[in-house]
C-alpha cells in the first residue's frame, strides 16, 4: 500500500510559486528563481522534468532536491566554493548571484543513458569522444569524461558540444574552461567517494558554474536525483554481466517508463503520468535522500507555498 502521506500530498504539490516581493521571477524547468540585487532565491518546486520537458509534479520532490543539494554543498564547500548563503525553508536556497556560464558540465563515469543512446545512433562523435566500439552499455570509463552541452531555455533541447567547441565558440574562455573542468572532476570524484561509502555508484551528473569577480562558484544544484544518476553498487557487476538494467535511485525510472510504455522521448504531446507512477517516483526520491545522506526524511503533508512564505517572513526576507 502506498504511504498515505504521499497520497495526500498529491493534492498539495508545488507546481509554481508567486513570491513577487522577492523580485523578478525566472521559471526554470524545476526551480522558480527570484533575483534581488546581489542574491537569488531558488525555490525548488515539485515539477518533474525529463527530455527537457516539464512532465508533472511529484510529492515532496522540491524539498528532497533542496535538502540533498544542501547536503552536498556543505560537504564540498572546502573543495570548490558554492553559491549558498542561507536555507530558510526546506524548499528554498538563498544564493549569491553570480555571472553564470551558459554551459552544463556533464561528467560521466559510465557509458549509459543518453550517451549510450547516442553511441547506438552513431551520434556520440559530437562530443569529440573516441569510445571503443566494443564498449558495453553501463561499462565504466577508465577515467570520468566531460560531455558539455548548452543550457537551453525551458521547452528547448540542450545542444551537445565537444570541449573544444565550448572554447572555440567563445562560450567559455580557455582559462576559465580549464578551471571549470578541474572543479567539476574534483567534485565528481568526491561524490563518487562518498557514494561508495554508502553502497552507491555516482554514475554521471551535471554541474553549473558562475563567477563573482575572479572567484569560481559551483551553482544551481549538486548530486541530486534530478542532476545525477545513481546505481546500487552491490548488484552492479552481476547486472552488467547479464545485461540487465541497473538498480537506479534517480528519475531515469520515469524516463524509461515513458519510453517503454508511451513511446515518448521528448517529442510530441506529453503523456499523462498516472498517480501510481507519481507516488512511486516520490518514494524513489525519498529513498534516495536516505541512502545518499544516511538520514531518513519524514515529510509532512500540507500546502507548501504558505509554509515557504511564513519561513521567508520569519527570516526577514519578506
N, C-alpha and C positions, 0 to 999 in steps of 0.2 A: 504493500500500500504506500502511495506517495505521502511524504511528510505534509500534514495538514497546514503547516506554516507556509510551505511553498505554494500549495493550492490556494490558500487565502491571498497570498501576495500577488497572484496572477492578476487580480483586480486593482493592484496598487503599484504596478511597476512604473518607473520613472522614464517616460518617453522623451520628455524635454523639460527645460526649466524656463521660467520667466523672471529673472532676477535683474531687472533693468537698472536698479540702483547701483549695481556693481560696475556698470559701464557697457560699452559696446559688446554685443554678443557675436561670436563666431560659432556656428553649429558644425562641428566635425561629424565624423561617422559615428562616434561613440560619445565624445565629450562636448559639452557646451562650455565655451571658453569666453570669459569676460575680461576685457582689457581695461585696466585702471592705472594710469600713469606708468610707473616702472614695475608694476606687478600684474600677474594674471591670476584669475580664479578659474581653476579647472574643475568642472563638475562632471564626475563620471556618471552618466545616465545608465539605464538598463538596456539601451539599444544594443542589438547584436548585428554586427556586420560580417559579411563574408563575400568573397569575389568582388570586393569594392562596392557592395550594395548593402544598404540597411535593410534587414530582413524582418525583424520582430523585436520584442523585448523579452528579457529573461529575469525572473525574480532574483533580486539581490545582486545582480551581476555588477552594477556600478560600485557597490560597497566592496565586493570581493576584489575587483580590479584595483581600486584605490588603495585598499589595505595591503595587497600584495606588492604593488609598486612602492609603497612607503617602506615595506619590509626590505626590499632590495636597495632602495636609495639609502636607507640607514646603514645597511651592511657595506656598501661600496663607496660611501662618501669620502673616505680617505684614499681611495684608488683613483676616482675621477670626480671632480666637483659636480653637484647636481643643482637643479633649479629650485628645490623645495625650501620654502620659508616657514610654512605652517600647515597643519591639517586640522581645521576647526570642526570638521564633520567627517564621518566615515566615507562620504561620497565626494568630499571637496579637498583639493590641494591648492593652497596659496603659493604661487611660484614667482620667482624672479623673471621678469620679462627680458628675453634675450633677442639677439638677431639670429633667427633660426636659419639653418641651411636647408634649401629646398630639395633635400635628398633623404631617402630612407636607406639606412645602412643595414642590410640584411646579412647576418653572419650564420653560416650553416656548418654543422658538424657532420651531417649525414645526407646522403642522396635520397631525398624523399619529397613529398608534397608537390608544389608547383614546379620545382626544378626537375623532379623525376618525370612529370608530365611533359615538360619542355624537352627533356632528353628523348623521350619516346617520339616526339614530333620533330626532332632534329633542330629545335629552336633554341637550345641552350647556348649556342655559339654567340648569341647576342651579348653574353656576359664576358666573352673573351676567354672562356674556360676550355681546357683540354681534358675532358672526362674520359677515362678509358672505356672503350665500347663494351667491355665485358663486366663493368661495374654493376653490381646488383642493386635493386631497389632496397632502400633502408640501410645500405652499407655505409660504414663510417669513412670519411675522408682521412687521409694521413694527418692533416692539419686542417683546422677550420678555414673556410673560404669566405670571401666577401662578395656578395652579389647586390650591388646598389640598384635603386630604382628612383624615378622621380616621385615626388609627393603630389598626387593628383587631388583635384577638388572632389568634393562629395559627388558621387554618381559617375565619376570618370575613373578610368583604369590607370594605375601606375604604369610607367614605361620602364622596362628593364634596361639597364645600361652596363657597360663594362666600366671598370675602374678608370681606364684610360679616357673613356668618353666623358666621365664626370669632370675631369680636368680640362680636356680638350674643348668642351662646350662652355667652359667658364662657369659651370655650376658651383664648383668649389675650386679654389686655387690649389696648386700643387702642395704648398707648405701646409695649408690647413687640412687638405685631404690626408696627408701623412699623419697629422696629429689625430684626426678623426679615426682613421683606420687603426692606429695604435691603441686608442682608447677603447674602441669597440671590441677589439680582440682581447684586451685585458679584462673588460667587463664580462665577456663571454666565457673566458677561462675561469674567472672567479665564480660565475654562475654554474658552470659545469662542476666545479669542485664541490660547491655547497650541495648541489642536487645529488651528486654521487653519494654524499654522506646521508642523504635522505632516501636512498634507494631509487633515485630517478636519473633519467638522462635528459639534459637540456639539449634538444636536437637542433633547433635553429631559433632565431629571434631577430627582431628589428630594433634599431636604435635611431633616435633623432638627436641632433646636437645643435647648439647655438652658442653665441659668444656675447659677452659684455666686455667691452674693451678688447684685450687680448686673451682673456680667460675663456677657456672652452668648458662648456657645461653640457652634461647629458640631460635631456629634457623629455617631456611628454610622459612616458611610462617606461617600465623596465621589467622584463622577465615575467609578464603576466600571461594568462591563458589566451588573451587576445593577440599579444605581440609575439608569442613564443609557442614552440611545440615541445611537449614533454612526453617521454615514454617511461614505463616502468622498467628498471634495469634488470630485474630478476628473470624476466621472460624474453629479454631482447634476443639473445643468441638462438634460443630454441625457435622463436618465431621467424627470425631471419633465415635460419636453415630450412624451415618448412615453407617459407614464402607467405606465411600468414601475416595479417595486419598486426601492427604493434599495439600494445595497450596504451591508450592515449589519455592525457589529462586535459586536453585542450578542445577548442571548438572545431577541430578537424572532424569530430564526430558529426557535427551539423553539416559541414561541407559534404562529407561522404553520404549522409542521408539524402541531401538534395541531389547529388549526382546519381545515386543509385535508385532512389525512389521516385524522383521527379524529373530526372534528366536535365537538371538546372545547374549551370556552371557560370552564372553571372549575366546571361543574356536573356532578354525577353521578360515577360511579367514574372514578378516574384511569387512563388507558390505560398499558400497559407501554411504556416508552421503549426501543426496541431498541438494542443495543450500537453499531451504526454511527452512530446519531444521537448517542449519548453521546460517542463518540470525536470526531465532527465538531464537537460543541459544545466539547469540550476544546480542540481545535485553534483554534477561534474565540477562546476566552478567552486562550490563549497568544499568538495573533497580535495580539489587542487590546492585550495588555501591551506587546509590542514596538512596535506602531505608535503607541501613546499616549506611551510613555516614551522611545522611541528606543533602547532596550536590549533585546536578546533575553533570554528566561528559559529556562534549560536545566534542566528539572525532573529529579529523581532519584526513581525508583520505590522504593516501600517503605512500611512501616507508618507512619502519621502520628502517632497519639497517643503511642507510645513516644518518638518524637523530641521532641514537644512537652513531655512530662513531663521528659525529660532537660534540655532547654533551660531550662525553668522552674526546675529544681533548680540548674542552673549559675548562674542569675541571682538565686538566693536567694528565689524566690517560693514554692517548695515545700520 
